[in-house]
Amino acid sequence: MSNDVKIGISACLSGEKVRFDSGHKRSNFCMDELARHVDYVPFCPEVAIGLPIPRPTIRQVRKGDVITVCRPDGTGEVGDKLTEYGQRIAKNYGDKLDGFIFCAKSPSCGMERIKIYNEAGTGNTSEGVGFFAQQIMEHNPLLPCEENGRLNDMHLRENFVMRVYVYHSWRKLSETPLTPHRLTRFHAMHKYLLMSHNYQAYRDLGRLLGSHEGQNFEEIAQQYIAGLMKALKKPASRKAHTNTLMHLQGYFKQQLSSDEKQELRAAIEDYRQGLVPLYVPLTLLKHHLTVNPNPYLAQQVYFNPHPNDLKLRYGI
């Protein structure tokens, strides 16, 4: 695992006292667990555009056909400033970050379901996107992004961290000119991870790389990473993981005894039925891979998509 993974984060989630009430919303997972493996780049767009600490609350307000950010009484509009700051950060850091963790429900940093009030302040709809977060996501559509609240869901947490490490690997790969060989090897390493999330995408991306002759290779590479990150965005289902595990067990059919085969089949079946978490059959497969080395399987990111001490596969 590389230790130079960089993640943007809403500064209040890192423990900085930058909120309107001089407080913070420190994320224990981010700062006590994930921080052991990544470097954070904190941003507080509201402070960055000049708002003080403490400060009056701000909200998204619909004024006619325009949505802005201002105080509840309609004064102090800062929507344009937040947008401009978001565009600047998206441009300056777009190729330097491997992910971003936003503060939920914030009119500047929330990813989704932000309340939009009418001018009278008597009603709201939960359909907005934080002005800063929107710029980050629109200008960097491949960047893994998540909110602090959603990271309490173990499936979303595992999926986000996995995507961060995949995207980091892609960024490192892209630091030097890509070649068909290097891209094909990257795909081979992520074969079973991709299969566990979207079998059709696994087949489609394989065909894409197999038909690049005579085409613009840079365009092929961009189509590939866009397809990969899109396929990985949805957490893998238990059914898809089970299918992947069964593919992997096939590599050991000549090496394992009847009892060992039965033990492995039973572990996969227990996982399929929800009796044990994913790490149980995976641990058994890793054991057999250690005893029966296979260079192709040893390179599979599926076995170790993120640091083991985060225990992200203990709850899925």
C-alpha positions in Angstrom: 0.0 0.0 0.0 1.2 3.5 -0.9 1.4 6.0 1.9 1.2 9.1 -0.3 -2.5 8.9 -0.8 -4.0 12.4 -0.6 -7.7 13.1 0.2 -9.4 16.5 0.3 -11.6 17.0 3.3 -14.0 19.6 4.7 -11.8 21.2 7.4 -14.4 20.8 10.1 -14.3 17.1 9.7 -10.6 17.1 10.5 -11.2 18.8 13.8 -10.6 22.4 12.8 -12.9 24.8 14.6 -14.1 26.6 11.5 -17.9 26.1 11.8 -20.3 29.0 12.1 -20.5 28.4 15.9 -16.7 28.1 16.3 -17.1 24.3 16.6 -16.1 21.3 14.5 -17.5 18.0 13.3 -14.4 15.8 13.7 -14.8 12.4 12.1 -13.3 9.7 14.2 -13.0 7.3 11.3 -11.3 9.8 9.1 -8.9 11.1 11.8 -8.3 8.1 14.0 -8.3 5.3 11.4 -8.0 6.4 7.8 -5.5 9.1 8.7 -2.9 6.4 9.5 -2.7 5.7 5.8 -3.5 9.0 4.0 -2.6 12.7 4.0 -5.5 15.1 4.2 -5.8 18.5 2.5 -8.4 20.4 4.5 -10.6 23.1 3.0 -13.2 25.4 4.5 -14.7 27.3 1.6 -16.7 29.6 3.9 -13.7 30.8 5.8 -11.6 30.8 2.6 -14.0 33.4 1.0 -13.6 35.7 4.0 -16.5 34.7 6.4 -15.5 35.1 10.0 -15.5 32.6 12.9 -18.0 32.7 14.5 -20.5 33.9 11.8 -24.2 34.0 11.1 -25.6 30.9 9.6 -26.0 30.7 5.8 -28.4 28.6 3.7 -29.3 28.0 0.1 -32.2 30.2 -1.0 -34.1 30.3 -4.2 -34.6 33.8 -5.5 -36.7 33.6 -8.6 -34.9 31.3 -11.0 -31.6 31.6 -9.2 -30.3 29.7 -6.1 -27.8 31.5 -4.0 -26.3 31.2 -0.5 -27.0 33.9 2.0 -28.1 34.5 5.6 -31.7 33.5 6.6 -32.8 37.1 6.2 -31.6 37.2 2.5 -28.5 39.4 3.1 -24.9 38.6 2.7 -25.0 36.6 -0.5 -21.9 34.5 -1.1 -23.0 32.0 -3.7 -20.8 33.5 -6.5 -17.8 33.6 -4.2 -18.3 29.9 -3.1 -18.6 28.9 -6.8 -15.5 30.8 -7.8 -13.5 29.3 -4.9 -14.7 25.8 -5.8 -13.6 26.3 -9.4 -10.2 27.5 -8.4 -9.6 24.5 -6.0 -11.0 22.1 -8.6 -8.5 23.4 -11.1 -5.5 23.6 -8.8 -6.0 20.3 -7.0 -7.8 18.2 -9.6 -4.7 16.1 -10.4 -3.3 16.1 -6.9 -6.1 14.4 -4.9 -7.2 10.8 -4.8 -10.6 11.5 -3.1 -12.7 14.0 -1.2 -14.7 13.8 2.0 -17.4 16.5 2.3 -19.4 17.6 5.3 -23.0 16.5 4.9 -25.9 19.0 4.9 -23.6 22.0 4.5 -24.8 24.6 1.9 -21.2 24.9 0.7 -19.9 21.3 1.2 -22.8 18.9 1.1 -22.9 16.5 -1.8 -26.6 16.0 -2.0 -30.0 16.6 -0.4 -29.2 20.2 0.7 -32.2 22.2 1.8 -33.2 25.0 -0.5 -35.4 27.6 1.1 -37.8 30.1 -0.5 -37.2 33.8 0.1 -39.8 33.9 2.9 -37.9 31.1 4.6 -41.1 29.2 5.2 -40.4 26.1 3.2 -37.6 24.1 1.7 -36.8 21.2 -0.6 -33.9 18.8 -0.1 -32.6 18.8 -3.6 -29.6 21.1 -3.5 -25.8 20.4 -3.8 -23.2 22.4 -1.9 -21.8 25.2 -4.0 -18.2 24.3 -3.3 -18.8 20.5 -3.5 -20.6 20.9 -6.8 -17.6 22.5 -8.5 -15.2 19.8 -7.1 -17.4 17.0 -8.4 -18.3 18.6 -11.8 -14.7 19.4 -12.7 -13.3 16.1 -11.5 -15.9 13.5 -12.3 -13.6 10.5 -11.7 -12.6 11.7 -8.2 -14.1 9.4 -5.5 -16.2 11.6 -3.3 -18.2 10.9 -0.1 -19.9 12.6 2.8 -19.0 12.0 6.4 -22.5 10.7 7.4 -22.6 8.1 4.6 -19.2 6.8 5.8 -21.0 5.4 8.8 -22.4 2.7 6.4 -19.8 0.0 6.3 -20.6 -0.9 2.6 -20.2 2.8 1.5 -17.1 3.2 3.7 -15.4 0.2 2.2 -16.4 1.2 -1.3 -15.1 4.7 -1.0 -11.7 3.7 0.4 -11.4 1.1 -2.2 -12.1 3.6 -5.0 -9.6 6.1 -3.5 -6.8 3.5 -3.7 -7.7 2.5 -7.2 -7.8 6.1 -8.3 -4.5 6.7 -6.6 -3.0 3.8 -8.5 -4.3 5.3 -11.7 -2.8 8.7 -10.9 0.6 7.1 -10.3 0.3 5.0 -13.5 -0.4 8.2 -15.4 2.6 10.1 -14.2 4.5 8.7 -17.1 3.1 8.2 -20.7 0.7 5.2 -20.8 1.4 2.3 -23.2 -0.9 -0.5 -24.2 1.2 -2.9 -22.2 1.1 -0.9 -19.0 -2.7 -0.3 -19.3 -3.4 -3.9 -20.0 -1.4 -4.9 -17.0 -3.3 -2.4 -14.8 -6.5 -3.9 -16.1 -5.3 -7.4 -15.4 -4.5 -6.5 -11.7 -8.0 -5.1 -11.3 -9.8 -7.9 -13.1 -11.5 -9.6 -10.2 -12.2 -6.4 -8.3 -14.0 -5.1 -11.4 -15.8 -8.4 -11.8 -17.1 -8.2 -8.2 -18.7 -4.9 -8.9 -20.0 -5.1 -12.5 -19.5 -8.2 -14.6 -20.7 -6.5 -17.8 -18.2 -3.6 -17.3 -15.5 -6.2 -16.8 -16.3 -7.7 -20.2 -16.8 -4.3 -21.9 -13.5 -2.8 -20.7 -11.6 -6.0 -21.6 -13.0 -5.7 -25.2 -12.1 -2.0 -25.2 -8.5 -2.7 -24.5 -8.4 -5.6 -27.0 -9.6 -3.4 -29.9 -7.3 -0.3 -29.6 -5.4 -1.0 -32.8 -5.6 2.0 -35.1 -7.4 4.2 -32.5 -6.2 7.1 -30.4 -4.7 5.4 -27.4 -5.1 8.4 -25.1 -8.8 8.4 -25.8 -9.0 4.6 -25.1 -7.2 5.2 -21.8 -9.7 7.9 -20.8 -12.6 5.7 -21.8 -11.1 2.9 -19.7 -10.6 4.8 -16.5 -14.0 6.5 -16.8 -15.7 3.1 -17.2 -13.7 1.6 -14.4 -14.5 4.3 -11.9 -18.1 4.3 -12.9 -18.3 0.5 -12.4 -16.7 0.6 -9.0 -18.9 3.4 -7.7 -21.7 1.1 -6.7 -20.9 -1.2 -3.8 -20.5 -4.9 -4.8 -23.5 -7.1 -4.0 -23.2 -10.3 -2.0 -24.2 -12.2 -5.2 -21.4 -10.6 -7.2 -18.8 -11.2 -4.6 -19.9 -14.9 -4.4 -19.5 -15.2 -8.2 -16.0 -13.7 -8.0 -15.0 -16.0 -5.1 -16.2 -19.0 -7.1 -14.1 -17.9 -10.0 -11.1 -17.6 -7.8 -11.5 -21.0 -6.2 -11.3 -22.6 -9.6 -7.6 -21.8 -9.7 -6.9 -24.2 -6.9 -8.9 -27.3 -8.1 -5.7 -29.2 -9.0 -3.9 -28.3 -5.7 -6.4 -28.8 -3.0 -7.5 -32.0 -1.3 -11.2 -33.0 -1.2 -11.4 -31.8 2.4 -9.8 -28.5 1.5 -12.1 -28.0 -1.5 -15.1 -28.7 0.7 -13.9 -26.3 3.4 -13.5 -23.5 0.8 -16.9 -24.2 -0.8 -18.5 -24.1 2.6 -16.9 -20.8 3.5 -18.1 -19.2 0.2 -21.6 -20.6 0.8 -21.7 -19.3 4.3 -20.8 -15.9 2.9 -23.5 -16.1 0.2 -26.1 -16.8 2.9 -24.9 -13.9 5.1 -23.6 -16.1 7.9 -20.0 -14.8 7.7 -18.4 -11.6 6.4 -16.4 -11.4 3.2 -13.0 -11.6 4.9 -13.7 -15.2 5.9 -13.6 -16.9 2.5 -11.0 -14.3 1.4 -8.7 -15.3 4.2 -9.0 -18.9 3.3 -8.3 -18.1 -0.4 -5.2 -16.1 0.6 -4.0 -19.0 2.7 -4.2 -21.3 -0.3 -2.5 -18.8 -2.5 0.4 -18.6 0.0 0.7 -22.4 0.0 0.1 -22.7 -3.8 1.7 -19.6 -5.3 0.2 -18.2 -8.4 1.8 -15.0 -9.8 -1.4 -14.0 -11.7 -3.6 -14.3 -8.6 -0.9 -12.7 -6.4 -1.2 -9.4 -8.3 -5.0 -9.2 -7.9 -6.1 -6.0 -6.2 -9.2 -7.8 -5.1 -7.4 -9.6 -2.3 -6.0 -6.4 -0.8 -7.8 -3.3 -2.2 -7.0 -1.2 1.0 -5.0 -1.5 4.2 -6.0 -4.6 6.1 -5.9 -2.9 9.5 -8.9 -0.7 8.6 -10.9 -4.0 8.8 -13.3 -2.7 6.1 -14.3 -6.2 5.0 -15.2 -7.3 8.5 -18.7 -5.7 8.1 -19.6 -6.6 4.5 
